[in-house]
């Protein structure tokens, strides 16, 4: 390990990186949307159906932010009536292992809490 000063600098660097990540992925709904799209491209109405409790207004807002942050692609389909489809970007695919690890940890945590409280 390096000096205390080097460790403090490395710590601050990691905290800043996590802060940036949480800014992009934070909030109640973004991870839910990412997980839903992990299973394939979906229409707006499919996302509304898949993600319990999200309002249409909130879904629209989150999808716009996620598009701005290069996490989702929005494609207008040449159909009648016109439909819009969303999918993860290639850039966002880098998050798939992180999302998978979070889900695994969440399952293990739920099991651990049940074991200790039951």
Residue, then its C-alpha position, 0 to 999 in steps of 0.5 A: x500500500x502507498x502512503x496515507x496521502x496516496x490512500x486518501x487520494x485514491x479513496x477520494x477518487x473512488x468516492x467521486x467515481x461512485x458519486x458519478x455512477x449513482x448520479x446516473x443510476x440513482x433513483x427509485x426506477x432506473x435499475x428496474x428499467x435496466x433490468x427489464x430491458x436486460x431481458x430484451x427490447x421493449x415497448x413503452x407499454x411493456x415497460x409500464x406493465x413490467x415495472x410495478x408502481x411506476x407512473x407513465x410520467x415517471x417512466x417517460x422522465x427516466x427514459x429521457x434521462x437514460x437516453x441522455x446518459x447513453x444507457x438506452x436507445x429509443x427507436x420509433x417503429x414504422x408501424x400503425x399506430x406508431x410504437x416506440x421501442x427501448x433497448x440497452x445501448x452497447x455502452x450500457x451492456x458494460x453494466x450487465x455484470x454489475x446489475x447481475x452482481x447486485x441482484x445476486x447480492x440482494x437475493x443472498x441478503x434477503x436470505x441472510x435477513x430471513x435466516x437471522x430473523x426467523 
